[in-house]
């Protein structure tokens, strides 16, 4: 699918995602600053990806891991730093939330910050504890 707004395009077409650029965007964040490029590439291959483009340049990214029936996990939402504060993150999230393959899914996410941003888009806290098994520990 493709969505257009001004000079920007959001697409879920995996072949349009620039893995190198995605890695650059993610390594500029606090949560993926040490993510190796091969891991970025594997994530792209196994996720529903959303790339944001200004012309041919990728300026944003997000991905979901899902069974496409009951649940999805939203991860790696990032907009190029120079373009933040212009509503592009909100638009990217709106595209994701309106994607027809996710219309029956509960979408979960974990974030250390940006709580208010996600609350504006209908996210809220859950009454259950969030438990994690991390094989790296």
QUIMO-V896765 format. One line per field, one symbol per residue. phi: phi as a letter, one per 30 degrees, with the letter a starting at -180 (. if undefined). burial: 1 if it has 16 or more other C-alpha atoms within 10 Angstrom, else 0. A space follows every 10 residues. Layout:
# QUIMO-V896765
phi = ???
burial = ???
This chain:
# QUIMO-V896765
phi = .bbbahccbc bcdedddddd deddddddcd cbdcddddde dddddcbdcb ccbcicddca aabbcacibc bbcdbhdbbe edcdiciddd deddeddcdd dcdccdccab bdbiededdd cjdbdcdcdc cbccddc
burial = 0000000111 1101001110 0111111010 0000001001 1011001111 1110000111 1111110100 1111111111 0000000110 1110111000 0100101100 0000000000 0000000000 0000000
